[in-house]
Amino acid sequence: MSARMKNAAMVLPEAMQALLALGKSAQNGSVPQKTIDLMHLRASQINGCSVCVDMHWREARRAGETDERMFAVAAWRETPYFTDAERAALALTEAVTRLADRPDPVPDDVWNEAKRHYDERGLASLLVAIVTINAWNRLNAATRQMAFGRLPDAVSA
């Protein structure tokens, strides 16, 4: 498989700057970076974005994330590796990523559990992080971007 074109954000530098700024705004300090990394990985798995799955497991590992948690993030409900706050963030990530999958896209129970663990600024950070990764996933999937294929990094990472 080959890409249809460059990622649109690479073609339009203004879009790249806007997406990078949006992503940076999610890092306000109230949500741990490890949580955001796991959210990025999970949304990218759901959306089938090879570029982002490849990138975000590497970033998570560099930030000190464990293999067990990265491997288990797709089955986070059935594993003991995540805190209640991380579970709430992952549930919110899945709901916002899969808006069309149910009549109530973000059910109250999902929202209320996230609200129990994060203040308004934290919730805003979660939402902006989810929206940003979904934008990247959609740009990559639509143009059939491929994972970078840094196999030597994978072996030594």
JOJO-V358229 format. One record per backbone hydrogen bond with DSSP energy under -0.5 kcal/mol. CO is the residue of the C=O (numbers start at 1). NH is the residue of the N-H. Records with the same first field share a line. If there is no record, write none. Layout:
BEGIN
CO->NH  NH
END
This chain:
BEGIN
7->10  11
8->12
9->16
11->13
12->15  16
13->17
14->18
15->19
16->20
17->21
18->22
19->23
20->24
21->25
22->26
23->26
24->27
26->28
30->32
32->35  36
33->37
34->38
35->39
36->40
37->41
38->42
39->43
40->44
41->45
42->46
43->47
44->48  49
45->48
48->50
49->53
50->54
51->55
52->56
53->57
54->58
55->59
56->60
57->61
58->62
59->63
60->65
61->64
66->70
67->71
68->72
69->73
70->73
72->75
73->76
75->78
76->79
83->87
84->88
85->89
86->90
87->91
88->92
89->93
90->94
91->95
92->96
93->97
94->98
96->99
98->101
99->102
103->105
105->107
107->111
108->112
109->113
110->114
111->115
112->116
113->117
114->117  118
119->123
120->124
121->125
122->126
123->127
124->128
125->129
126->130
127->131
128->132
129->133
130->134
131->135
132->136
133->137
134->138
135->139
136->140
137->141
138->142
139->143
140->145
141->144
143->4  5
149->151
150->153  154
151->155
152->156
153->157
END
